[in-house]
Amino acid sequence: MSPENTDTFKRSTWWKIYFFFITILTATGMISMLSDPSAGAAEYIYLSLWVVGTVGFFGFVFLKPIYKPQFWLKFLVGYIVLTITYYFLTNIDQRMGMSDNEYYITTAISWLISLPAYYALYAYGNPRNPAWKNA
């Protein structure tokens, strides 16, 4: 029997550690972005989507059904699109004096660090996810 079918299924402690790590890391980045004098509508839109995404990630990690699975899949697509286009929408200097190589390496590392969170939202959108078992 797979762990997803048991009544006592729990997420790994590593998911919980990662949730708090990425949430604190991203919140710190959000504070930094919003305190920049060049912050505009793109940052506030990104902030609002990040808050919703964090709620979904919380639901995945702590097995809490929040709204509907279909919403999370659609949200994930929009969130990824905004995350990619954000670089073109913002007036904040994303390079902060970095060379091209440093900028691309930093961007790649940030995407790699974020991939598990994107996966979590994808998995949370699956109606067979354990979080939806008692919903």
BELSUL-V453834 format. One record per residue. N is the residue number from 1. RES is the residue in one small letter. PHI is phi in whole degrees, -180 to 180 (999 if undefined). PSI is psi in degrees with one decimal (NA if undefined). D_FIRST is the distance of its C-alpha to the first C-alpha in whole Angstrom. Layout:
n->[N/N]
res->[RES/RES]
phi->[PHI/PHI]
psi->[PSI/PSI]
d_first->[D_FIRST/D_FIRST]
This chain:
n->[1/2/3/4/5/6/7/8/9/10/11/12/13/14/15/16/17/18/19/20/21/22/23/24/25/26/27/28/29/30/31/32/33/34/35/36/37/38/39/40/41/42/43/44/45/46/47/48/49/50/51/52/53/54/55/56/57/58/59/60/61/62/63/64/65/66/67/68/69/70/71/72/73/74/75/76/77/78/79/80/81/82/83/84/85/86/87/88/89/90/91/92/93/94/95/96/97/98/99/100/101/102/103/104/105/106/107/108/109/110/111/112/113/114/115/116/117/118/119/120/121/122/123/124/125/126/127/128/129/130/131/132/133/134/135]
res->[m/s/p/e/n/t/d/t/f/k/r/s/t/w/w/k/i/y/f/f/f/i/t/i/l/t/a/t/g/m/i/s/m/l/s/d/p/s/a/g/a/a/e/y/i/y/l/s/l/w/v/v/g/t/v/g/f/f/g/f/v/f/l/k/p/i/y/k/p/q/f/w/l/k/f/l/v/g/y/i/v/l/t/i/t/y/y/f/l/t/n/i/d/q/r/m/g/m/s/d/n/e/y/y/i/t/t/a/i/s/w/l/i/s/l/p/a/y/y/a/l/y/a/y/g/n/p/r/n/p/a/w/k/n/a]
phi->[999/-74/-63/-71/-100/-90/-76/-106/-60/-137/-71/-60/-60/-63/-62/-68/-62/-62/-56/-68/-61/-70/-67/-66/-61/-71/-61/-62/-64/-64/-61/-63/-64/-72/-86/-72/-62/-88/-61/-144/-59/-59/-69/-73/-66/-62/-59/-65/-70/-63/-61/-63/-61/-67/-63/-64/-63/-59/-59/-66/-67/-103/56/-109/-73/-125/62/-130/-58/-61/-60/-68/-68/-66/-60/-58/-61/-62/-65/-67/-61/-66/-62/-71/-78/-55/-58/-93/-93/-82/-99/-79/-70/-77/-80/44/81/-80/-72/-58/-62/-61/-63/-68/-66/-62/-64/-63/-64/-65/-66/-63/-65/-85/-53/-60/-68/-65/-61/-60/-65/-63/-65/-65/-77/-84/-59/-87/-61/-56/-63/-93/-57/-104/-77]
psi->[130.7/155.6/-22.1/-16.2/-0.6/157.7/-20.4/21.5/133.3/146.9/152.7/150.4/-32.2/-36.3/-40.8/-42.5/-45.6/-41.3/-50.3/-38.4/-52.9/-32.8/-46.0/-43.1/-46.2/-38.7/-40.7/-42.9/-38.8/-43.0/-42.2/-45.4/-44.3/-21.2/-7.1/135.7/-20.1/0.7/140.1/-153.8/-37.7/-39.3/-38.1/-34.5/-44.9/-40.9/-46.5/-39.6/-35.3/-41.3/-45.8/-44.0/-38.3/-36.3/-44.6/-40.9/-40.6/-46.3/-39.7/-50.4/-41.1/13.0/45.4/122.4/118.5/114.4/-126.7/147.0/-40.1/-35.8/-42.4/-33.3/-44.7/-41.1/-44.0/-42.9/-48.6/-38.9/-42.9/-42.1/-45.4/-38.5/-40.0/-45.1/-14.0/-39.5/-27.9/-18.5/-25.2/152.8/-1.5/136.7/105.2/-22.7/-29.7/45.8/6.9/151.5/169.3/-46.5/-45.2/-42.1/-46.1/-37.8/-44.2/-42.8/-43.2/-42.4/-41.3/-38.0/-41.7/-40.6/-32.5/-17.6/-43.8/-34.5/-39.8/-40.7/-42.2/-43.2/-37.6/-48.4/-35.1/-27.1/-4.7/121.0/-18.9/1.1/139.8/-24.5/-28.2/-0.5/-44.5/11.2/NA]
d_first->[0/4/7/8/7/8/11/12/11/15/16/18/21/22/22/24/27/27/27/30/32/32/33/36/37/37/38/41/42/42/45/46/46/48/50/52/55/54/51/51/49/46/45/45/43/40/40/39/36/35/35/33/31/30/29/27/26/26/23/21/21/21/19/22/22/26/28/26/23/26/29/27/27/30/31/30/32/35/34/34/37/39/38/39/42/43/45/47/48/48/52/51/51/48/49/51/54/51/52/50/48/47/46/44/42/42/40/38/37/36/34/32/31/31/28/25/26/27/23/22/24/23/19/20/22/19/18/15/15/14/17/18/15/18/21]
